[in-house]
């Protein structure tokens, strides 16, 4: 794609409607919330007519529940963005909240050298309900996606989540509440913008891409990954069945505290056997905030000695999707391990 054209203002945003609570209605027979079409959403948003930027819409037909998001759908979103990259100032993705952090993390890796805003948002209440948070989230996301500075550059050229008045880095985000309007947070990274009466951007924390290089879309992801949580009383035979699966290429291990594990010889042996087979094992903490420090305690030194790599302060959503992304691109496990220890697009702090 022509990067010169990509850097010119188009005064237009593409809204990608995948589904989610924001566009749902209540089934009169069952009382359950079901996805509706985009016309229903717009009918409940008169503010849409007062936006200062033009908006085009791409609608998933039918809309999907975010629980059904898949690697194929991620590739579809990447293709939509890549095909329209030169024609829009930014992109807003309406998405269900349950897997929004996974999608945001995946897109941050799949859209290499992104130079425009890609903002995911949604709501906790359908847009047709009286107390909905959907109107504010949608309208503000569109304004943020079209926000440029005096030099003609976008204010936030990265994949973000906007929710509850806060703009967050996508691959640092985690859903923290099933009920609250502040559904997401970045526990290990500052907010990129606070949306009050005015936008309060934090430029120092926003990615600065290379505008002389094109955005490179990637479509392939390798799903042969498992998330493995340690807990007191964990059983050897059950863990063995998981870790010895022949298709397995990557493990995200959620350890205690700053990266600790029970000092049981069988745990170390199973993990070492996996790494020797070429499986990449990434150690992240079960805590919502903090950093894995391999070797800080004896309980984590044995993991480092077994060939496990640190995930530093990565979220589980980011670690999983980063592994999927790297495994699709590289067959060599040493390359994957080195890149898991590399900050590709703001996902970790070393």
Phi, psi and omega in degrees: 000151184282112184286335175297315178293325183296335183269359180270141178294134178249347182056041180207142179239143174260124177259119181255110184262106180267336184133208179102174184303326185304327183251020184270159172226166184266126177294123183294336180278313186262339185080357181278152176282135180228149177296138175244176182275172187294330180299324177297318182296313182293327180297337179261013183225075178298336179299338182305326183288345185258005179296146184273358177236150175288149181229123169261157185234135168241122185247130170292132180235113356282163173299152183245152169285141185295340175297339181262011178298146185217170177298325178295321178291323176300315179297324178296316179297317179300318181294321178299315180294315181297318181294328182255013190301320183282345189260354186227149176283332181192176185225135176242130181246116174276124193212146173296151188283334189300321182241015183301320181293328175293314180296316179299318179295314180300314182296328180297328178273324185285337178256080185290135182056047177297132181241012180223158179290136168234109189242122176265138176208175181184213179201163175268337176236142178306150187293341179276354180274153188301316185262024185300144171266359186292323182298311181297316181298317182290309183298316181292323178298320178295318178297319179293322180293337180255008182277121179235155179270183183293341179272004180080017179253147179295146180292326184225081182276064178202172178280125185228165166242129172248127181200135174058036178083006183235132174261123188237148172296130186300315184276010172247359190270149175219141175286122185253348182214134176276347187239326187284155177289334171272073191283339186235154174207163174242096189288339181246015181206142180295159174291146181278332181199143172251126183259092174255223175301323173233163175282127175251090181284151174245079188304327183298334184260000183266139181300148178238094183286169176270104184287350177277350180253149179284159168285134181247113179278143174237141186243342186266139174223141179255114187274008184281065184228149174225146173260127189232111182260131174281149176201155178300131180091008180303140188255137185298312186296322180292316179296321181300317181300324180286311187286342180262008176301126186296333182281345189295130178239339183214143178231128169260109183261119179268105186260179180276147169052235183269024175117026186266155178221157175303139182275063178255126182304325184292327178296311180300319183293316180296319179291321178294319178299321180295315180295326178292332177280357179099006177283135176269122179248121183248128184262115173235159183276149174284345180290149179288338179225150178121177190230139174284128178237091184295127178093358179296320176239160178302325182294339177256342180298322181296331178289317178299319180293336180275002177093013180278141181258150180282139172265005180053238182254029181292146169283162177295323180297318181289317181297318180296310184288329176294318176299314178303317181295311183291322180295330177288334183265332188228140176265337183278121183294331180292322175296316180298316181296319179297319181285333173295335177269005182250137177280104185276318183208046174082016186276340180222157172242120182265000000 
